Amino acid sequence: MEELQRTLSEKGITVKTLPEKGRCLFSTRDFSPGDVILSEEPYVSVPNRTSTESRCDCCFASSKLRRCSICQVVRYCGSTCQKSDWKLHRLECQALARLGKDRLKYLTPTIRLMVKLYLKRKLQTEKMILCSAVDNYNLVEALVSHISEVNEKQLVLYAQMANLVNLILQWPDITVKEIAEMFSKLACNAHTICDSELRPLGTGLYPVTSIINHSCFSNSVLVFEGKMAVIRAVQSIPEGTEVFISYIETAGSTMTRQKALKEQYYFTCTCPRCMKVGQYDDIQESATLEGYRCKDNGCNGFLLRSSDNNSFICQQCGLTRDKEDIKKITGEVNLLSEKASMLLSSGHNAEAIPMYSGIEKLQQKLYHPSSVNLMRTRETLLKILMELHRWEEALAYCRWTIPVYQRVYPEIHPSLGLQYYTCGKLECACFSDIFTT
């Protein structure tokens, strides 16, 4: 711990342990928006595996890949990455090569991450690879698992995955129970590694980054440069202030955020935003982001349930909207959503567009103009239209999402910045098309 504190002090941060919160990260100097607070390479990481795309196990590149000739599981983009990863993969390769084809099909990225975790511990214990203050198994061991709060169904899944890890490693000194608890640690502490456009590439475990607590009104943000986790300030952070990031998508009501945090991270958030629960500002925000619109299209008011629970009343103009009217449109949206999702999952993107356009039209009648549900539908249409190179239509949808992004994200935030960037790219694409047609 002392060595970790010395290393972090050079970056202007320190770890404190508070009775009510456990370990926390605090600033020991002033940080300005955009400043790097912390950067950390993963203790272990694995790329995503899909039916259509594979990635280099070392750098996550997706081109010029070759399988490992022995295990036939791991891929590399070249000899540089293969040599860099060899000390760890040499042990993994031997273990994977022992698995039969019937068991290899159950080898998910999560299971591979666990196998690599134990193999790296072994290599560091035997001094085959170096430890450092920010790269050692003691930091992993100190992470909280919340195993006592995991439900029975999830425990059974962890036990099944732990059995396969045990079978792969064949180490008598670790138990299935120990591995299952480590899976619970991964669920609470591992991070999805994304590229500059926030597309998921893989999963990594960052023990120092995991010390940082959550806030729905965070003062910093986690982004990735390659596989490196980088914590950047999005607000001014004075000396002596706790550093916060957000563990979840914050574009939602307090109830939605609290539910997500409780289900995955087993705590109730008490950040300034969540402490407003039940107050007028919070009720208005929740009804605007996830509630219904006034039946007067010219009114921008938000609706709340009537005392008899049979209707919704606009808080701006007082008009009443019948509950059955909302129920009818919701049913139509759900029916269309199911059909559109099936078309999209089967690769029929062009055929899905009219379906999602129909959903959008219904949602405009149903939801408040600032609804995150309407925004997500427009994001889906934006993505499909971009894939089909229908730039002008895509640009229109991108522009329609911007006001909601501005409402739900801070001024300095990767998601908002990416949406501006996407608009710029689409404008360039439209401009280019004008001169090529």
N, C-alpha and C positions, 0 to 999 in steps of 0.2 A: 504493500500500500504506500509506503514511504517513497519508493522508487517511482510509482505512478504519480504521486503528488508532485515530485520534483519535475517530472517530464511535463505534466500539465501546467505547472506554474510558469514554465517558459512560454506557454501559449496564452497566459492570462486567465486561466481557469483553475478551479479546485473542486475536489469532491468533499461534500459534507454529509454527515448522517444525522437526520432529524428524527426524533421519536415517532412522529405521526406519519412520516413519509418514507423513511429509509434513506437510501443514498440519493443525493441530488448533485447537480453540477451548478456551481456558482461562478460568476465572473469576478476576477481580481483586478480588472481594469475596465475602462469604458470601451464599448464596442459601438460602432456606427452601422446603420443599415448597409448591407452588402459585405461587411467584414466577415472573414472566415474565423469562426470560433474554434473549430476542431475539424481535423481530417483524419480518417482511419481506414486502413486496408482491412478487409474481412479476415477474421480468424480462419474461417473456411467459407467456401461458396460453391454453388453449382449453377449451371445454366438451366433455363427452362427446356423442357422437351415437349415438342408437339409433333403431330403426324405430318406436318408440312415443312417444318423448319428445325434445324439443329444448330448448335453453337459450339465454338471452341471452348473447351473446359477451362482454359487459362485466361483468355482475354475477352471471351463472349462474342467474337467475330462470327459472322455467319457465311463467309465465303471461303472457297478453296479448302474445304475440310477433308481430313482423312481420319478414318477409324484407327484406333489402336489395334494392331495386328493380332494381339494376344487376347485381350478381353472382348474386343468387338463392341464395346459400349461407349467408351470415351472417344471424343474427337478433338483434333487439334488443327489449327490453321497453318502450322508450319513447324519447323524444327526448333525455332527459338522458344515458342510456347511449350513444346513438348519437353525440352530440356529443363526449362524453368520449373515445370510441374513434376519432374521425374521422381524426385525423392519421395513425394507423397503418393504419386500414382503407382510407383513400383509396388508398394504394399497393397494398394487398392486393386491393382491389376491382378495380382496373385489371388486375392480373395474372390474377385468377380469371376475369374476364369474357372473357379471350382463350382460355380453355380450352374445347374442345368438350365436348358432353355425354358422349361416349364416354370421355373422360379424367376428367371430374368425378366419375364413380362410384368412382374410385380415390383420391379426395381424403379421406384419413383424418385424424382429429384430430392424429395424430403428424406427418403431412406439413404440415398447416396450422401446427403449432407451429414447425416448422423454417422455413417461409416467413416467419412473423411475426418469428422471431429475426433473420433477415438483414435484413428490412425495418426493424426497430427499430435495428439497428446502423447502417444507412444514414442514418436520420433523426438519430441522435445524432452521427454523424460530420459530417453537414452542418449540425449545430446547429439542426435543426428542432424537436427536443424536447430537454429538458434532461437532462444526466447528473448523477449524484451519487456520493458515495463508495460507496453500497451499490446503485446502479442504473446500471451501465455495462458495456459489452461486455468490458472487460479482465478482469472477474471471471469471465465465461463462458469466455473464452479460457484462463484458468488452471485450469479443471476438467480432471480426468484422464479420458481416453477408454478406456483399456485396449484400444485397437484391435489391438495385436499379439497379444492373447490371445483375440480373437473367432474362433469357428470358421468354416469356409468357408461353410457354409450360411447363417449369419447375415450374413456379409460380402456374399454375393450379394443378400440381401434389402435390406441397407443401400444397395447400389449401385443396385438397382431403384428404391428410394424416392428416392435422390439424383438419379437421372435425371429423375424427375417434378418434383422441386423445381427442378432446373436448367431444365427446360422452362417452368415457371411464371414463374421470375424473368427468364430470358433475359439473364443478366449474364455477359459474357465474362471478368470478372476472378475468378470463382470456379469451381473444378473439381468434378467429380463425386467425386473422391477426398476433397477437403476436406469436402464435404457429408456423405459417408458416415462420415467420422471424427466429424463433429458429431453424427450419429445415434447413434454409439456413446457419446458424452458424455451425450446425453439419456437413453439406456437406463440409465446408471449414476447419473445425478444428478437427473432430473426426479422430481417427487412427485405422487402422486394426491391431488387436492383433495377433501376429504370435508366433509359437513355435520355438524351437531352430533350426529347419530345414526350417524355414521361411514359414511354412504352416499356412494359416489363420485359426484362432480359433474363433474370434469374433470381436467386435467393442467397443472401449472405448473413453471417452472424458477426455483429460488431459489438463486442462486450463493453467498450467504453461509451460508445454512442447510446447503448441500452441503459446507461445510468441516467440519461436525461429524461425528466418527467414530462408528462403530457399536459397541455392546456389547449382548450378550444379557441383561446385567444393568445396563441403562441407568439413569442418574441424572436423566434428563429425558425429555420426550415431545413429539412434534410433533403439534399440533392446528391447526385452521383456524378463523378468524373471518372468514366470507365467503371471499375469496381470500387473505387475509393468513395467512402461516405464522407460528405462534406456538410458541416453545419454552418450555415450563414445567418447572420443577424438580419431580420426584416424590420426591426424597430431599433431605436437607440436603447442600448443596454448599459446602464450605469454600473460602475464598480459595486460589487456586493449584491448584485441582483441574480436571482435564480434563472437559469437558462431553460426554456421550454420549447418543445416541438409538438406537433400534433400527430397522434398515432393513427387518426382516422380521417376520413373525408368530413370536413367541417361544414360543407354546404347542406345544412339540414336543420331541422328543429332541435331544440334541447332534448326532447324526448327521444328522437331518433339517434342523436349522438350518444346519449346516456345508455341507450339500449345496446349500441354497438360496442361501447367501452366495457360494459358489464359482461357481455357475452364472450368477448375475446380476451379482455385484460383483467376482468374480475375486480373492478373498482368503480366507485361513483365519483365523477369529476366535480370538483368544487372551485373551478376557475371563475373569474369574474363574470364570464358569459353565462355559465351554468347556475351561478348563484342568483341570477335574475329570474329563475324559473317561477312561474305563477304571477310575476309582475306584468303590468300592462305592456311594456316594451317587448318582453319575451313572448307574450300571447300574440301580439301583433306580428312579430317576426315569424313565429311558427305558422300562423294562419296565412301569411303571405307566401312563405316558401313551400308549404305543403297543403294549403287549404284551397277553398273554392272561390270563384269570382262572383261578383254581383251580376244579376241577370240584365242589368242596364249596362250595355257595352261601353257607354261613355263614362261610367263610374269606375274608379280605381280602388274602391274600398275593399276591405277584407271581411270575410264572413265568420260569424261565431254561431254555435248551436243555440237554438231557442230553449227556453226553460222547460217546454214540454217534449223536447228532443224530436220533434216532427218536422222541423224546418231549420233553415239557417238565415240569420239576419245580417244584412250589410251594416257595418259599423259606421259607414260614412253617410249613406243616404236613407237607411232604414228599410229598404226593400226586402221582402222575404222571399227566399228561394225554397221550394218544396223539396223535401228529402227524397221523395220518389223520383223526381226529375234528375237529381244527382245520381241516384242509384241506377237509373236507366242508362245514362250516358257512361257511367263507370263500367257497367256490364258490356256495353258495346266496345269500349276501349280494351277491356280484358280479352274479349273474343278476338278482336283484330290483332292484339299484341301476340297472342298465342300463334296465330297463323303467320304473322310477319316474322316472328322469331324462328319458326320452323323453316321458312324460306331462306332466311339469312344463314342459318346453321348448315343448310344443305348447299350453300354456295350460289343460290339464285338471287344475287344482289339486285339486279335490275327489276326483277319481278317483285322484290320486297319494297321498292320505293313507293308505289301507289298505296300499299298497305300502311306504311309509316306516315305517308302524307295524310291518309284518312285518320290515323290516330292523332296526328298533330291538330287537324281541324276539330276533332271532337274535344281534345284537351284544351283548345282555345276557348271552347264554350264552357268547359268544366272548371278549369283552374284559373287562379290569379295570374296575370301576365308575368309576374316574377317567380312563378312556380318552378322548382327544381325538376319536377316531373316533366313539364313541358320542355325545359332546357335539355334534359337527357334525350328526349325524343329527337330534338333538333340536332343534338350532337351525333346521334346515330345516323340521321339523314346526311349530315355533313360528311361523316366518315365514308358512307356508301358512295355519295356523289364524287368525293375526291378519288376513290378507287376507280370509278368509271370515267374520270377525267372530265366531268361535267362542271367546269370551274365556276362559271357564273352563278349557277344554282347553289353550289357549295358556298360561294362567297356570301350570298344572301343569308344562308342559314348561320354562317359564322358570325356575321354582323348582328343577327338577332340574339345570339347567345351573350354577346358582350355586356349588355346592361345587367344581366343577372350575375355574370361573373364579377362585375364591379361591385355588386351588392353583397355577394357572399364571401369574397376574398379580400384580404388587405391590399393596399395599393402596391406594395412590393411583395409579390407572391408568384412562384413559378407557374401555377395554373393560369393565372390571369395573363402573365407575360407570354406564355405559350399561345394563348388564344389571340392576342395581338399579333404575334409572329405568324400564326396560321393565316390570319386575315391578310397580312402583308404578302405572304407567299401566294395566296389565291389571287390577289390583285395583280401580281407579277405574271401569273399564269394566264389570267384573262387578257392582260395587255399583250402578252406574247402571242396569244391566239388571234388577236385582232390583226397582227402584222403577218401572220402565216396563212391566213385564209383569204 
